[in-house]
Structures are given as structure tokens and as C-alpha cells.
Amino acid sequence: MSTVLGLYNYWIVIFLMMTGFYIVISRENLIKKVIGLNIFQTSVFLLYITIGKVRGGTAPIVSEEFTVYTNPLPSVLILTAIVVGVATTAVALALVVRIHEAYGTIQENEIRELDPLP
């Protein structure tokens, strides 16, 4: 039982991932879909940070005092992913604004009624 409770980071990742996925597939509002994607993306960030941590490890600065080091690559990748995520969110919100200007709504079902596929 302590093993299951000791993995609380992974439980939080699963909860956030499923919450974000549920929001994306269940909501018709485009802004809510963007928020769901951001929640999903945050869960992936947390997963990579959790995987990258080594118990008892320290920053990879060579010293005689330390023998166990944490890999810095996951942290660097997450910093890059955060920047890309912010840019992607900005582009998605700009597209939502343009869709609202073109169709007068941001509800997916109303947009499909106004512009049906051939």
C-alpha cells in the first residue's frame, strides 16, 4: 500500500492528463478546448520532471562531496517545452479570435452548422 501512495506524482499526472483529455473531447467551446490542451500539456511537464529526479541526487556539478547526480536533460527539455507551449497557446487563442470574427461564435457545433463540410 505504501508503494501506491508513494507514487503520488504519477497519480497527479494521470488525473491531470485525463482531466485535460476529457475537457478537450467533451466541450464545444474552443477556448475551453485550448484550456484542456494546456492542462494535458502541464501533466506531461510534471511527468518528465518526475522521471528526471534522482533520489539523493544533486545538480551535475563535479565535486568530491557528491557521487549521485540528477540528469539535467529533462529540465532543459521542459523549459523548451514551456516556451513552445506558451507560443502554441497564443497562436490557438489568435485563431479562436479570428474564428469568432468570421463566424460570430466559438461554439464548435454552431460553426459546423454555419459552414458544413462538403
Secondary structure as GFF3:
##gff-version 3
##sequence-region A 1 118
A	DSSP	alpha_helix	2	6	.	.	.	ID=ss1
A	DSSP	alpha_helix	8	26	.	.	.	ID=ss2
A	DSSP	alpha_helix	30	52	.	.	.	ID=ss3
A	DSSP	alpha_helix	73	103	.	.	.	ID=ss4
A	DSSP	alpha_helix	108	114	.	.	.	ID=ss5
###
